[in-house]
Amino acid sequence: KGGTYYPMTVKKHLRAQEVALENRLPCLYLVDSGGAFLPMQDEVFPDRDHFGRIFYNQARMSGAGIPQIAAVLGSCTAGGAYVPAMS
């Protein structure tokens, strides 16, 4: 089945990024993820407010000069590997 990103996980992640972007606050990622939970991938990937938006927001924060720090706390596979790589 793989994955640890559920639809609600993505919503929480995106909301934290929104707060950081709106207030120009540094973003700290505590990463221990196996990517999207495959049995629910139809709910994780479907539109602009889901999993891919996380990476888009990271690129926006980088372009705006907002610091991003990733603390890798465990294995980071699949989509979970990109968050620390883009920080």
LOLUMMI-839370 format. One record per atom (N, C-alpha, C): residue number from 1; residue in three letters; chain; atom name; x, y, z. Coordinates in nm, 4 decimals. Layout:
<seq:NUM	type:ALA	mol:A	atom:CA	east:X	north:Y	up:Z>
...
END
This chain:
<seq:1	type:LYS	mol:A	atom:N	east:0.0826	north:-0.1190	up:0.0000>
<seq:1	type:LYS	mol:A	atom:CA	east:0.0000	north:0.0000	up:0.0000>
<seq:1	type:LYS	mol:A	atom:C	east:0.0865	north:0.1245	up:0.0000>
<seq:2	type:GLY	mol:A	atom:N	east:0.1918	north:0.1247	up:0.0787>
<seq:2	type:GLY	mol:A	atom:CA	east:0.2845	north:0.2371	up:0.0812>
<seq:2	type:GLY	mol:A	atom:C	east:0.2195	north:0.3672	up:0.1265>
<seq:3	type:GLY	mol:A	atom:N	east:0.3023	north:0.4632	up:0.1504>
<seq:3	type:GLY	mol:A	atom:CA	east:0.2574	north:0.5991	up:0.1719>
<seq:3	type:GLY	mol:A	atom:C	east:0.2011	north:0.6334	up:0.3086>
<seq:4	type:THR	mol:A	atom:N	east:0.2227	north:0.7577	up:0.3447>
<seq:4	type:THR	mol:A	atom:CA	east:0.1743	north:0.8097	up:0.4717>
<seq:4	type:THR	mol:A	atom:C	east:0.1001	north:0.9422	up:0.4542>
<seq:5	type:TYR	mol:A	atom:N	east:0.0943	north:0.9926	up:0.3320>
<seq:5	type:TYR	mol:A	atom:CA	east:0.0207	north:1.1162	up:0.3059>
<seq:5	type:TYR	mol:A	atom:C	east:-0.1235	north:1.0818	up:0.2724>
<seq:6	type:TYR	mol:A	atom:N	east:-0.2135	north:1.1150	up:0.3656>
<seq:6	type:TYR	mol:A	atom:CA	east:-0.3567	north:1.0976	up:0.3454>
<seq:6	type:TYR	mol:A	atom:C	east:-0.4142	north:1.2321	up:0.3004>
<seq:7	type:PRO	mol:A	atom:N	east:-0.5356	north:1.2370	up:0.2495>
<seq:7	type:PRO	mol:A	atom:CA	east:-0.5932	north:1.3649	up:0.2075>
<seq:7	type:PRO	mol:A	atom:C	east:-0.5883	north:1.4721	up:0.3173>
<seq:8	type:MET	mol:A	atom:N	east:-0.6179	north:1.4361	up:0.4423>
<seq:8	type:MET	mol:A	atom:CA	east:-0.6151	north:1.5351	up:0.5505>
<seq:8	type:MET	mol:A	atom:C	east:-0.4722	north:1.5812	up:0.5792>
<seq:9	type:THR	mol:A	atom:N	east:-0.3747	north:1.4934	up:0.5645>
<seq:9	type:THR	mol:A	atom:CA	east:-0.2341	north:1.5309	up:0.5829>
<seq:9	type:THR	mol:A	atom:C	east:-0.1971	north:1.6412	up:0.4851>
<seq:10	type:VAL	mol:A	atom:N	east:-0.2387	north:1.6246	up:0.3609>
<seq:10	type:VAL	mol:A	atom:CA	east:-0.2085	north:1.7237	up:0.2573>
<seq:10	type:VAL	mol:A	atom:C	east:-0.2735	north:1.8574	up:0.2915>
<seq:11	type:LYS	mol:A	atom:N	east:-0.3982	north:1.8557	up:0.3339>
<seq:11	type:LYS	mol:A	atom:CA	east:-0.4676	north:1.9801	up:0.3690>
<seq:11	type:LYS	mol:A	atom:C	east:-0.3958	north:2.0544	up:0.4823>
<seq:12	type:LYS	mol:A	atom:N	east:-0.3493	north:1.9822	up:0.5826>
<seq:12	type:LYS	mol:A	atom:CA	east:-0.2767	north:2.0444	up:0.6940>
<seq:12	type:LYS	mol:A	atom:C	east:-0.1438	north:2.1025	up:0.6467>
<seq:13	type:HIS	mol:A	atom:N	east:-0.0737	north:2.0285	up:0.5623>
<seq:13	type:HIS	mol:A	atom:CA	east:0.0548	north:2.0734	up:0.5087>
<seq:13	type:HIS	mol:A	atom:C	east:0.0353	north:2.2019	up:0.4277>
<seq:14	type:LEU	mol:A	atom:N	east:-0.0654	north:2.2025	up:0.3406>
<seq:14	type:LEU	mol:A	atom:CA	east:-0.0924	north:2.3204	up:0.2592>
<seq:14	type:LEU	mol:A	atom:C	east:-0.1314	north:2.4407	up:0.3443>
<seq:15	type:ARG	mol:A	atom:N	east:-0.2088	north:2.4191	up:0.4485>
<seq:15	type:ARG	mol:A	atom:CA	east:-0.2497	north:2.5306	up:0.5354>
<seq:15	type:ARG	mol:A	atom:C	east:-0.1292	north:2.5920	up:0.6059>
<seq:16	type:ALA	mol:A	atom:N	east:-0.0378	north:2.5084	up:0.6527>
<seq:16	type:ALA	mol:A	atom:CA	east:0.0837	north:2.5599	up:0.7171>
<seq:16	type:ALA	mol:A	atom:C	east:0.1661	north:2.6418	up:0.6177>
<seq:17	type:GLN	mol:A	atom:N	east:0.1741	north:2.5944	up:0.4942>
<seq:17	type:GLN	mol:A	atom:CA	east:0.2478	north:2.6696	up:0.3924>
<seq:17	type:GLN	mol:A	atom:C	east:0.1788	north:2.8027	up:0.3615>
<seq:18	type:GLU	mol:A	atom:N	east:0.0465	north:2.8033	up:0.3560>
<seq:18	type:GLU	mol:A	atom:CA	east:-0.0277	north:2.9279	up:0.3333>
<seq:18	type:GLU	mol:A	atom:C	east:0.0058	north:3.0314	up:0.4396>
<seq:19	type:VAL	mol:A	atom:N	east:0.0057	north:2.9897	up:0.5650>
<seq:19	type:VAL	mol:A	atom:CA	east:0.0369	north:3.0808	up:0.6756>
<seq:19	type:VAL	mol:A	atom:C	east:0.1788	north:3.1358	up:0.6589>
<seq:20	type:ALA	mol:A	atom:N	east:0.2725	north:3.0482	up:0.6253>
<seq:20	type:ALA	mol:A	atom:CA	east:0.4114	north:3.0914	up:0.6059>
<seq:20	type:ALA	mol:A	atom:C	east:0.4224	north:3.1909	up:0.4908>
<seq:21	type:LEU	mol:A	atom:N	east:0.3550	north:3.1625	up:0.3798>
<seq:21	type:LEU	mol:A	atom:CA	east:0.3600	north:3.2526	up:0.2643>
<seq:21	type:LEU	mol:A	atom:C	east:0.2967	north:3.3877	up:0.2947>
<seq:22	type:GLU	mol:A	atom:N	east:0.1780	north:3.3863	up:0.3533>
<seq:22	type:GLU	mol:A	atom:CA	east:0.1059	north:3.5109	up:0.3810>
<seq:22	type:GLU	mol:A	atom:C	east:0.1808	north:3.6010	up:0.4778>
<seq:23	type:ASN	mol:A	atom:N	east:0.2526	north:3.5413	up:0.5712>
<seq:23	type:ASN	mol:A	atom:CA	east:0.3209	north:3.6188	up:0.6753>
<seq:23	type:ASN	mol:A	atom:C	east:0.4722	north:3.6222	up:0.6592>
<seq:24	type:ARG	mol:A	atom:N	east:0.5210	north:3.5663	up:0.5482>
<seq:24	type:ARG	mol:A	atom:CA	east:0.6651	north:3.5609	up:0.5195>
<seq:24	type:ARG	mol:A	atom:C	east:0.7420	north:3.5008	up:0.6372>
<seq:25	type:LEU	mol:A	atom:N	east:0.6906	north:3.3906	up:0.6894>
<seq:25	type:LEU	mol:A	atom:CA	east:0.7527	north:3.3202	up:0.8018>
<seq:25	type:LEU	mol:A	atom:C	east:0.8351	north:3.2027	up:0.7513>
<seq:26	type:PRO	mol:A	atom:N	east:0.9451	north:3.1707	up:0.8189>
<seq:26	type:PRO	mol:A	atom:CA	east:1.0204	north:3.0500	up:0.7822>
<seq:26	type:PRO	mol:A	atom:C	east:0.9314	north:2.9265	up:0.7973>
<seq:27	type:CYS	mol:A	atom:N	east:0.9556	north:2.8284	up:0.7153>
<seq:27	type:CYS	mol:A	atom:CA	east:0.8760	north:2.7057	up:0.7187>
<seq:27	type:CYS	mol:A	atom:C	east:0.9671	north:2.5894	up:0.7586>
<seq:28	type:LEU	mol:A	atom:N	east:0.9293	north:2.5206	up:0.8637>
<seq:28	type:LEU	mol:A	atom:CA	east:1.0056	north:2.4056	up:0.9124>
<seq:28	type:LEU	mol:A	atom:C	east:0.9269	north:2.2788	up:0.8817>
<seq:29	type:TYR	mol:A	atom:N	east:0.9898	north:2.1874	up:0.8099>
<seq:29	type:TYR	mol:A	atom:CA	east:0.9266	north:2.0605	up:0.7752>
<seq:29	type:TYR	mol:A	atom:C	east:0.9877	north:1.9500	up:0.8602>
<seq:30	type:LEU	mol:A	atom:N	east:0.9053	north:1.8745	up:0.9312>
<seq:30	type:LEU	mol:A	atom:CA	east:0.9484	north:1.7563	up:1.0057>
<seq:30	type:LEU	mol:A	atom:C	east:0.9080	north:1.6371	up:0.9196>
<seq:31	type:VAL	mol:A	atom:N	east:1.0043	north:1.5781	up:0.8505>
<seq:31	type:VAL	mol:A	atom:CA	east:0.9731	north:1.4825	up:0.7442>
<seq:31	type:VAL	mol:A	atom:C	east:1.0062	north:1.3390	up:0.7840>
<seq:32	type:ASP	mol:A	atom:N	east:0.9059	north:1.2543	up:0.7736>
<seq:32	type:ASP	mol:A	atom:CA	east:0.9199	north:1.1094	up:0.7915>
<seq:32	type:ASP	mol:A	atom:C	east:0.8052	north:1.0490	up:0.7117>
<seq:33	type:SER	mol:A	atom:N	east:0.8217	north:1.0416	up:0.5804>
<seq:33	type:SER	mol:A	atom:CA	east:0.7082	north:1.0103	up:0.4947>
<seq:33	type:SER	mol:A	atom:C	east:0.7423	north:0.9114	up:0.3852>
<seq:34	type:GLY	mol:A	atom:N	east:0.6467	north:0.8291	up:0.3549>
<seq:34	type:GLY	mol:A	atom:CA	east:0.6581	north:0.7361	up:0.2436>
<seq:34	type:GLY	mol:A	atom:C	east:0.5778	north:0.7816	up:0.1238>
<seq:35	type:GLY	mol:A	atom:N	east:0.5461	north:0.9093	up:0.1160>
<seq:35	type:GLY	mol:A	atom:CA	east:0.4687	north:0.9593	up:0.0031>
<seq:35	type:GLY	mol:A	atom:C	east:0.3196	north:0.9395	up:0.0232>
<seq:36	type:ALA	mol:A	atom:N	east:0.2467	north:0.9413	up:-0.0867>
<seq:36	type:ALA	mol:A	atom:CA	east:0.1007	north:0.9311	up:-0.0811>
<seq:36	type:ALA	mol:A	atom:C	east:0.0557	north:0.7891	up:-0.0472>
<seq:37	type:PHE	mol:A	atom:N	east:-0.0523	north:0.7798	up:0.0285>
<seq:37	type:PHE	mol:A	atom:CA	east:-0.1138	north:0.6512	up:0.0613>
<seq:37	type:PHE	mol:A	atom:C	east:-0.1874	north:0.6041	up:-0.0638>
<seq:38	type:LEU	mol:A	atom:N	east:-0.1319	north:0.5037	up:-0.1303>
<seq:38	type:LEU	mol:A	atom:CA	east:-0.1781	north:0.4644	up:-0.2632>
<seq:38	type:LEU	mol:A	atom:C	east:-0.3256	north:0.4251	up:-0.2730>
<seq:39	type:PRO	mol:A	atom:N	east:-0.3836	north:0.3549	up:-0.1753>
<seq:39	type:PRO	mol:A	atom:CA	east:-0.5262	north:0.3242	up:-0.1884>
<seq:39	type:PRO	mol:A	atom:C	east:-0.6160	north:0.4484	up:-0.1906>
<seq:40	type:MET	mol:A	atom:N	east:-0.5631	north:0.5624	up:-0.1480>
<seq:40	type:MET	mol:A	atom:CA	east:-0.6426	north:0.6856	up:-0.1485>
<seq:40	type:MET	mol:A	atom:C	east:-0.5839	north:0.7892	up:-0.2437>
<seq:41	type:GLN	mol:A	atom:N	east:-0.5024	north:0.7459	up:-0.3395>
<seq:41	type:GLN	mol:A	atom:CA	east:-0.4369	north:0.8425	up:-0.4265>
<seq:41	type:GLN	mol:A	atom:C	east:-0.5363	north:0.9237	up:-0.5096>
<seq:42	type:ASP	mol:A	atom:N	east:-0.6552	north:0.8703	up:-0.5339>
<seq:42	type:ASP	mol:A	atom:CA	east:-0.7561	north:0.9468	up:-0.6067>
<seq:42	type:ASP	mol:A	atom:C	east:-0.8024	north:1.0692	up:-0.5278>
<seq:43	type:GLU	mol:A	atom:N	east:-0.7799	north:1.0705	up:-0.3973>
<seq:43	type:GLU	mol:A	atom:CA	east:-0.8164	north:1.1852	up:-0.3141>
<seq:43	type:GLU	mol:A	atom:C	east:-0.6956	north:1.2732	up:-0.2811>
<seq:44	type:VAL	mol:A	atom:N	east:-0.5755	north:1.2209	up:-0.3025>
<seq:44	type:VAL	mol:A	atom:CA	east:-0.4534	north:1.2942	up:-0.2679>
<seq:44	type:VAL	mol:A	atom:C	east:-0.4058	north:1.3810	up:-0.3841>
<seq:45	type:PHE	mol:A	atom:N	east:-0.4233	north:1.3353	up:-0.5081>
<seq:45	type:PHE	mol:A	atom:CA	east:-0.3659	north:1.4029	up:-0.6243>
<seq:45	type:PHE	mol:A	atom:C	east:-0.4606	north:1.4831	up:-0.7130>
<seq:46	type:PRO	mol:A	atom:N	east:-0.5912	north:1.4902	up:-0.6921>
<seq:46	type:PRO	mol:A	atom:CA	east:-0.6811	north:1.5315	up:-0.7987>
<seq:46	type:PRO	mol:A	atom:C	east:-0.6789	north:1.6762	up:-0.8459>
<seq:47	type:ASP	mol:A	atom:N	east:-0.6515	north:1.7737	up:-0.7631>
<seq:47	type:ASP	mol:A	atom:CA	east:-0.6650	north:1.9118	up:-0.8099>
<seq:47	type:ASP	mol:A	atom:C	east:-0.5553	north:2.0021	up:-0.7554>
<seq:48	type:ARG	mol:A	atom:N	east:-0.5710	north:2.1300	up:-0.7786>
<seq:48	type:ARG	mol:A	atom:CA	east:-0.4649	north:2.2249	up:-0.7431>
<seq:48	type:ARG	mol:A	atom:C	east:-0.4435	north:2.2392	up:-0.5934>
<seq:49	type:ASP	mol:A	atom:N	east:-0.5363	north:2.1933	up:-0.5122>
<seq:49	type:ASP	mol:A	atom:CA	east:-0.5211	north:2.2039	up:-0.3674>
<seq:49	type:ASP	mol:A	atom:C	east:-0.4814	north:2.0714	up:-0.3045>
<seq:50	type:HIS	mol:A	atom:N	east:-0.4043	north:1.9935	up:-0.3750>
<seq:50	type:HIS	mol:A	atom:CA	east:-0.3615	north:1.8660	up:-0.3203>
<seq:50	type:HIS	mol:A	atom:C	east:-0.2104	north:1.8481	up:-0.3346>
<seq:51	type:PHE	mol:A	atom:N	east:-0.1629	north:1.7270	up:-0.3317>
<seq:51	type:PHE	mol:A	atom:CA	east:-0.0221	north:1.6929	up:-0.3108>
<seq:51	type:PHE	mol:A	atom:C	east:0.0772	north:1.7739	up:-0.3946>
<seq:52	type:GLY	mol:A	atom:N	east:0.0553	north:1.7878	up:-0.5230>
<seq:52	type:GLY	mol:A	atom:CA	east:0.1485	north:1.8622	up:-0.6077>
<seq:52	type:GLY	mol:A	atom:C	east:0.1612	north:2.0077	up:-0.5691>
<seq:53	type:ARG	mol:A	atom:N	east:0.0588	north:2.0619	up:-0.5083>
<seq:53	type:ARG	mol:A	atom:CA	east:0.0600	north:2.2019	up:-0.4655>
<seq:53	type:ARG	mol:A	atom:C	east:0.1659	north:2.2267	up:-0.3582>
<seq:54	type:ILE	mol:A	atom:N	east:0.1989	north:2.1243	up:-0.2812>
<seq:54	type:ILE	mol:A	atom:CA	east:0.3032	north:2.1369	up:-0.1790>
<seq:54	type:ILE	mol:A	atom:C	east:0.4341	north:2.1795	up:-0.2442>
<seq:55	type:PHE	mol:A	atom:N	east:0.4691	north:2.1145	up:-0.3552>
<seq:55	type:PHE	mol:A	atom:CA	east:0.5948	north:2.1452	up:-0.4235>
<seq:55	type:PHE	mol:A	atom:C	east:0.5882	north:2.2826	up:-0.4908>
<seq:56	type:TYR	mol:A	atom:N	east:0.4731	north:2.3164	up:-0.5450>
<seq:56	type:TYR	mol:A	atom:CA	east:0.4531	north:2.4483	up:-0.6043>
<seq:56	type:TYR	mol:A	atom:C	east:0.4748	north:2.5569	up:-0.4987>
<seq:57	type:ASN	mol:A	atom:N	east:0.4167	north:2.5369	up:-0.3809>
<seq:57	type:ASN	mol:A	atom:CA	east:0.4335	north:2.6342	up:-0.2725>
<seq:57	type:ASN	mol:A	atom:C	east:0.5790	north:2.6442	up:-0.2291>
<seq:58	type:GLN	mol:A	atom:N	east:0.6495	north:2.5311	up:-0.2266>
<seq:58	type:GLN	mol:A	atom:CA	east:0.7913	north:2.5353	up:-0.1903>
<seq:58	type:GLN	mol:A	atom:C	east:0.8695	north:2.6196	up:-0.2905>
<seq:59	type:ALA	mol:A	atom:N	east:0.8383	north:2.6053	up:-0.4176>
<seq:59	type:ALA	mol:A	atom:CA	east:0.9065	north:2.6848	up:-0.5203>
<seq:59	type:ALA	mol:A	atom:C	east:0.8736	north:2.8329	up:-0.5035>
<seq:60	type:ARG	mol:A	atom:N	east:0.7483	north:2.8646	up:-0.4728>
<seq:60	type:ARG	mol:A	atom:CA	east:0.7087	north:3.0042	up:-0.4494>
<seq:60	type:ARG	mol:A	atom:C	east:0.7826	north:3.0631	up:-0.3297>
<seq:61	type:MET	mol:A	atom:N	east:0.7920	north:2.9863	up:-0.2204>
<seq:61	type:MET	mol:A	atom:CA	east:0.8618	north:3.0356	up:-0.1015>
<seq:61	type:MET	mol:A	atom:C	east:1.0093	north:3.0576	up:-0.1312>
<seq:62	type:SER	mol:A	atom:N	east:1.0676	north:2.9672	up:-0.2061>
<seq:62	type:SER	mol:A	atom:CA	east:1.2083	north:2.9816	up:-0.2431>
<seq:62	type:SER	mol:A	atom:C	east:1.2287	north:3.1091	up:-0.3242>
<seq:63	type:GLY	mol:A	atom:N	east:1.1416	north:3.1317	up:-0.4220>
<seq:63	type:GLY	mol:A	atom:CA	east:1.1512	north:3.2513	up:-0.5046>
<seq:63	type:GLY	mol:A	atom:C	east:1.1309	north:3.3796	up:-0.4259>
<seq:64	type:ALA	mol:A	atom:N	east:1.0510	north:3.3726	up:-0.3205>
<seq:64	type:ALA	mol:A	atom:CA	east:1.0235	north:3.4899	up:-0.2368>
<seq:64	type:ALA	mol:A	atom:C	east:1.1285	north:3.5090	up:-0.1276>
<seq:65	type:GLY	mol:A	atom:N	east:1.2251	north:3.4180	up:-0.1200>
<seq:65	type:GLY	mol:A	atom:CA	east:1.3301	north:3.4292	up:-0.0189>
<seq:65	type:GLY	mol:A	atom:C	east:1.2862	north:3.3886	up:0.1204>
<seq:66	type:ILE	mol:A	atom:N	east:1.1790	north:3.3119	up:0.1307>
<seq:66	type:ILE	mol:A	atom:CA	east:1.1311	north:3.2644	up:0.2608>
<seq:66	type:ILE	mol:A	atom:C	east:1.2083	north:3.1380	up:0.2973>
<seq:67	type:PRO	mol:A	atom:N	east:1.2781	north:3.1380	up:0.4104>
<seq:67	type:PRO	mol:A	atom:CA	east:1.3578	north:3.0207	up:0.4479>
<seq:67	type:PRO	mol:A	atom:C	east:1.2712	north:2.8966	up:0.4705>
<seq:68	type:GLN	mol:A	atom:N	east:1.3239	north:2.7828	up:0.4267>
<seq:68	type:GLN	mol:A	atom:CA	east:1.2597	north:2.6535	up:0.4484>
<seq:68	type:GLN	mol:A	atom:C	east:1.3656	north:2.5575	up:0.5008>
<seq:69	type:ILE	mol:A	atom:N	east:1.3327	north:2.4894	up:0.6075>
<seq:69	type:ILE	mol:A	atom:CA	east:1.4264	north:2.3956	up:0.6699>
<seq:69	type:ILE	mol:A	atom:C	east:1.3559	north:2.2621	up:0.6844>
<seq:70	type:ALA	mol:A	atom:N	east:1.4232	north:2.1544	up:0.6457>
<seq:70	type:ALA	mol:A	atom:CA	east:1.3651	north:2.0207	up:0.6603>
<seq:70	type:ALA	mol:A	atom:C	east:1.4488	north:1.9401	up:0.7582>
<seq:71	type:ALA	mol:A	atom:N	east:1.3839	north:1.8882	up:0.8615>
<seq:71	type:ALA	mol:A	atom:CA	east:1.4476	north:1.7946	up:0.9538>
<seq:71	type:ALA	mol:A	atom:C	east:1.3979	north:1.6558	up:0.9145>
<seq:72	type:VAL	mol:A	atom:N	east:1.4880	north:1.5733	up:0.8661>
<seq:72	type:VAL	mol:A	atom:CA	east:1.4514	north:1.4388	up:0.8213>
<seq:72	type:VAL	mol:A	atom:C	east:1.4579	north:1.3458	up:0.9416>
<seq:73	type:LEU	mol:A	atom:N	east:1.3420	north:1.2934	up:0.9817>
<seq:73	type:LEU	mol:A	atom:CA	east:1.3308	north:1.2142	up:1.1035>
<seq:73	type:LEU	mol:A	atom:C	east:1.3209	north:1.0647	up:1.0774>
<seq:74	type:GLY	mol:A	atom:N	east:1.3179	north:1.0260	up:0.9532>
<seq:74	type:GLY	mol:A	atom:CA	east:1.3056	north:0.8849	up:0.9171>
<seq:74	type:GLY	mol:A	atom:C	east:1.3190	north:0.8707	up:0.7674>
<seq:75	type:SER	mol:A	atom:N	east:1.2772	north:0.7579	up:0.7158>
<seq:75	type:SER	mol:A	atom:CA	east:1.2897	north:0.7378	up:0.5716>
<seq:75	type:SER	mol:A	atom:C	east:1.1931	north:0.8295	up:0.4971>
<seq:76	type:CYS	mol:A	atom:N	east:1.2377	north:0.8779	up:0.3849>
<seq:76	type:CYS	mol:A	atom:CA	east:1.1570	north:0.9659	up:0.3007>
<seq:76	type:CYS	mol:A	atom:C	east:1.1604	north:0.9084	up:0.1601>
<seq:77	type:THR	mol:A	atom:N	east:1.0566	north:0.8349	up:0.1252>
<seq:77	type:THR	mol:A	atom:CA	east:1.0528	north:0.7700	up:-0.0050>
<seq:77	type:THR	mol:A	atom:C	east:0.9426	north:0.8303	up:-0.0910>
<seq:78	type:ALA	mol:A	atom:N	east:0.9484	north:0.7993	up:-0.2181>
<seq:78	type:ALA	mol:A	atom:CA	east:0.8492	north:0.8451	up:-0.3157>
<seq:78	type:ALA	mol:A	atom:C	east:0.8337	north:0.9971	up:-0.3065>
<seq:79	type:GLY	mol:A	atom:N	east:0.7103	north:1.0473	up:-0.3046>
<seq:79	type:GLY	mol:A	atom:CA	east:0.6869	north:1.1915	up:-0.2988>
<seq:79	type:GLY	mol:A	atom:C	east:0.7395	north:1.2554	up:-0.1724>
<seq:80	type:GLY	mol:A	atom:N	east:0.7542	north:1.1776	up:-0.0663>
<seq:80	type:GLY	mol:A	atom:CA	east:0.8081	north:1.2296	up:0.0586>
<seq:80	type:GLY	mol:A	atom:C	east:0.9543	north:1.2692	up:0.0494>
<seq:81	type:ALA	mol:A	atom:N	east:1.0229	north:1.2242	up:-0.0552>
<seq:81	type:ALA	mol:A	atom:CA	east:1.1645	north:1.2581	up:-0.0725>
<seq:81	type:ALA	mol:A	atom:C	east:1.1841	north:1.3978	up:-0.1293>
<seq:82	type:TYR	mol:A	atom:N	east:1.0819	north:1.4528	up:-0.1933>
<seq:82	type:TYR	mol:A	atom:CA	east:1.0975	north:1.5826	up:-0.2587>
<seq:82	type:TYR	mol:A	atom:C	east:1.0904	north:1.6998	up:-0.1621>
<seq:83	type:VAL	mol:A	atom:N	east:1.0169	north:1.6866	up:-0.0540>
<seq:83	type:VAL	mol:A	atom:CA	east:1.0042	north:1.7980	up:0.0410>
<seq:83	type:VAL	mol:A	atom:C	east:1.1408	north:1.8384	up:0.0961>
<seq:84	type:PRO	mol:A	atom:N	east:1.2210	north:1.7451	up:0.1507>
<seq:84	type:PRO	mol:A	atom:CA	east:1.3530	north:1.7880	up:0.1981>
<seq:84	type:PRO	mol:A	atom:C	east:1.4454	north:1.8297	up:0.0839>
<seq:85	type:ALA	mol:A	atom:N	east:1.4301	north:1.7681	up:-0.0315>
<seq:85	type:ALA	mol:A	atom:CA	east:1.5169	north:1.8035	up:-0.1443>
<seq:85	type:ALA	mol:A	atom:C	east:1.4921	north:1.9456	up:-0.1921>
<seq:86	type:MET	mol:A	atom:N	east:1.3691	north:1.9918	up:-0.1805>
<seq:86	type:MET	mol:A	atom:CA	east:1.3353	north:2.1263	up:-0.2275>
<seq:86	type:MET	mol:A	atom:C	east:1.3473	north:2.2322	up:-0.1190>
<seq:87	type:SER	mol:A	atom:N	east:1.3776	north:2.1939	up:0.0037>
<seq:87	type:SER	mol:A	atom:CA	east:1.3875	north:2.2907	up:0.1135>
<seq:87	type:SER	mol:A	atom:C	east:1.5164	north:2.3684	up:0.1067>
END
